[in-house]
């Protein structure tokens, strides 16, 4: 099973870890619904910057 860490960054700010052990990401307009292996959901407003499958990392540009 491949689980991901999701990092967020606002313009000109440092990147931060938002959530860990993400199993599903569902885009919903300008939001992303992140679901971890326990079924807990986190919704963030922003856009996908990158998805690195080798390192299991997702980077999101957070809305201002």
C-alpha positions in Angstrom: 0.0 0.0 0.0 1.3 3.4 -0.9 0.4 6.2 1.5 1.4 9.8 1.1 2.4 12.8 3.2 0.7 16.0 2.1 2.6 19.3 2.4 1.0 22.8 2.0 2.6 26.1 1.1 1.2 29.6 0.9 2.9 32.0 -1.5 6.4 33.0 -0.1 5.9 31.0 3.0 7.6 27.8 4.3 6.2 24.4 3.4 4.4 22.6 6.2 3.2 19.1 6.7 -0.6 19.1 6.6 -1.5 15.4 6.9 0.2 12.0 7.0 -0.8 8.5 5.8 -3.2 9.8 3.0 -4.8 7.0 1.0 -7.2 9.1 -1.2 -7.3 12.6 -2.6 -10.5 13.9 -4.2 -10.6 17.2 -6.0 -13.7 19.3 -5.4 -13.5 22.5 -7.3 -10.9 24.7 -5.6 -10.7 22.3 -2.7 -9.0 18.9 -2.1 -10.5 16.3 0.2 -7.8 14.2 1.8 -8.7 10.9 3.4 -6.2 9.0 5.6 -6.1 5.2 6.2 -8.4 5.5 9.1 -11.1 7.3 7.1 -10.6 10.7 8.7 -11.0 13.5 6.2 -9.3 16.9 5.9 -10.5 19.4 3.3 -8.0 22.1 2.2 -8.5 25.0 -0.2 -5.8 25.1 -2.8 -4.3 23.6 -6.0 -2.1 20.6 -6.5 1.5 21.5 -7.2 3.1 18.1 -7.5 2.7 14.5 -6.8 5.8 12.4 -6.3 4.9 8.7 -6.3 8.5 7.6 -5.7 8.7 9.6 -2.4 5.0 9.4 -1.6 4.6 13.1 -1.3 2.0 15.6 -2.4 2.5 19.3 -2.5 -0.4 21.8 -2.5 -0.4 25.5 -3.0 -2.8 26.7 -0.3 -5.3 29.5 -1.0 -4.5 32.9 0.5 
